Amino acid sequence: MGSYMEPVRLSSKYQVVIPRRVREALHLRPGQIIHVLPYQNRIELIPARPVRKLRGFLKGIDTAVPRDADRV
């Protein structure tokens, strides 16, 4: 997607328009659910993805992590 910032204006109804470049880069669609998260003095918008599309996204993850003796 690249790293860039796009300014948006907050409307009187507290609405914002996500810029076209961002919508296209993230493949956002009208009606899609987006989670809003306040994080360290900023707002993060996280597109919700259907659970079926998440299948396999952890494939190949390294599960060899040190564990506490009482958790083995």
N, C-alpha and C positions, 0 to 999 in steps of 0.2 A: 504494500500500500504506500510505502514511503512515509517519511516523517514530515508533516507539515501541520500548521494550525490554520483553521479557517474561522474567522470571526462570525458570530451569529448574534442576532438581537433578540432579547427576551421581550415578547409582546405583553400587552396590558393584561392578557389572560394567562401569563406565565408559560407561553408556548414558544418553542424554537423550531426552526426548519433546519434539518440536517442537510448540509451542502451536497450537491449532486456528486461531486468527486468522491466524497466519503461514502455516500449511499451505494455508488457503483462499485467501489473498492471492496465494500463489505457485503455486497449482494443483498442489500436490504430491500424489502418489499412493503407496499402499503398494507396496513393492518397487522404487521408483524409485531410481536411483543418484544419490548426492550426494557430490561431492568435498569433502574436508576439507583446509583449507589454513591452516597457521600463518602469521600475518601481523602484524608489529609488536605482539607481545605480546597477540595475541588469536587466536581461531579463527574462520575464515570457512567457511560451508557453502555450496557452490555446486551447485545442481541441474544434473545433466547433462541436456542436451537432445539428442534425436536429430538427426543431421546434416541430415536432410531438412527438419526444422522451421527450420533456420538459413538455408535458402535465401532470398536476397534481403534479409537483415537489414542489409546494407551498401549497399543501393540509395540512390543520391543522395549518397554520401560524396564529399567534395572530395579529388580525387587530385592536385591541383596543389600539390605540396610542393616546396620547394627540394631539389635533388639535387646530390650531389658530382659534379664534372666527370668523374671516372673511373667513375661509376655510370650515366651516361646511355645 
